[in-house]
Amino acid sequence: MAATTTAHLPGEAVDAVVIGGGAAGLNGALMLARSRRSVVVIDSGTPRNAPAEGVHGLLGLDGTSPTELLRIGREEVRRYGGLVVDGEVTSTRPATAPAQGGLRFTVTLADGRTLTARRLLVATGLRDVLPELPGLAEHWGHGVVHCPYCHGWEVRDEPIGILAVGPASIHHALLFRQLTDDLIYFTRDTELDEDTRARFAARDIQVVDAEVDRVVTAEDGTIAGVRLSDGELVPRRVLAVVTRMQARTDGLDELGLPMEGLPGGMGRRFASGMAGTTEVPGVWVAGNATDLTAQVGASAAAGALAGAHMNADLATADTEAALAAVQRGRSLA
């Protein structure tokens, strides 16, 4: 396959189509392309970490912007003959049953173009669902953060507020307490037992039980603070919140991939086994679509493992097909 950005898709079946061009998808494609597999990556161009200024905790690339990281990844995939296509998948369905000559999948894009693939890697990532609080969403990825490992160093020593959404927010508060001495926990109608209150008091974490009305924006566009229902403004520069994480499933319904939820309703992911295998033959899943808490490095590693596993599966299938062809030839001789 040509290493190009051409809009023309291969007319013949390719070894693998990767749905999602983030860290997991690109690294999976890289492993496949380096194994001389024909691979096409379909990417909608809406990565989860797009609002962030940099990717952190990634050895050797700490601080690299998400856009730059994906640009490098795309170039690497193309270097080995992979094709990266900008587009949105609207339908993915099995085209051939295993007993009818091997696995095949038809992938349809929003513009009507189609691809046929022998194997699929689903690396669609996830969507972060924020609490419905006026003024919150506009600061997402900047003044509003969720991961102490992704963004914690950058907000160290700032006045931080934890917007509680459930039990997971308690541990969230303890992690952010490591980063600042000025931490306020807004309970937002969630339960906080006396033992937890005692632990918070021991760590100098202030608790505010009053109802939160909105997030207030300062004149310079940053967060000014949190407005309570009684009108009081509690000054904060940063707000941390545990999001509800939902694997992206657009265009994948016809595959029938099993899904499972996280405890407490905090998310929903594609179920997967070793190396990203799924219950649907010929389909693997990697990255945040199945591991909702994976950072970029872990997602990339999962994609690489899935790609290698897919190549091994294809090698077995190729061998079985070659053997069957030899045996048919002998029977006709």
C-alpha positions, 0 to 999 in steps of 0.5 A: 500500500502506498504511504499517502493521504490519498482519498482513494481507498483500496478496492481489494480486501485489506488485512486490517482496518483500524477504527480510531487513530489515537495512540492505541489505533496508530500503534496497532497499525504500526505493528501491523504495517511493520509486519507487511500487513495491508492496514488502513486507519480511519480517524475522525480527528476528534481525540479525547485529549484535544483540549489538553496542552500536552501529553504527560507521563509519557517517557521521552515525549512528556509535554508533547502536544496531542496534535503533534503526537498524532502527527508523528504517529501518522507519519510513522504508520505511513512510513511502513506503507499504512494508509491513514484516512480522515473519516467517520465510520457509520457502519461496520458489519460482518460480510462473510462467515468463517465457514464461507471462506474466511472472515470479512468485514465491511466498513462504511464511511460517512461519505459512502465509501466502503472498505473490506477488511479481514480483521478489525481493531476498534480503537475508538477511545471514549467520551468524558461526560461532565456533570451538568453544572453551568459554566463547567464545560467551557473550561474542560481541559484547562481549568477543569481537569480529571486526572492527577497524573495527566494534569496534576503537576501543571496545577500544583499549588493552585487553589483546587476544588473537587466537584463530587459526583460519587464515592470515586471523588473521595479518592480523587480528593486524596490524590489532588491533596498531594498537589496542593495545600489549598483543597476544597471538597464540594459534596454536591448532595453526595454522601460523606460519612463521618469517617471520611470527614475525619480523614479529610480533616486530618489532611486539611481538606475543607468540606463545603456541603452547600449546593453548588449553583455554577462555575464562575468565569473571570474576566481573563477567561479563567475560572474565578470560583464556584458560586453556591446556592446562597450566592457566596463565591468560593474562589478557586483557580482549578476544579477537578471532577471524576467524569463518566467515561463512555466508550465510543460506539458510533458505527459499531452496533452491527458487530454486536461487541459485548459491553460492560459497565464500571461500578457506580455507573462511572462508565461503560466499555467494550469487554475484552480479553487477552491482547484485546480479543473480543467475543466476535471472531476477527475483532480486537479492541484496544485503548480507552475503548476497553480500558477507560483509565489508560493513559496515552502510554498504556493505550499505545502499548495495548494497541501494539499488543493487539496489532501483534496478536492480529498479525499472528492470527492472520499468519495462522489463517494464511497458513491454513489457506495455503495448506487447503489450496495445496490439498485441493491441488493434490486432489485434482491431480 
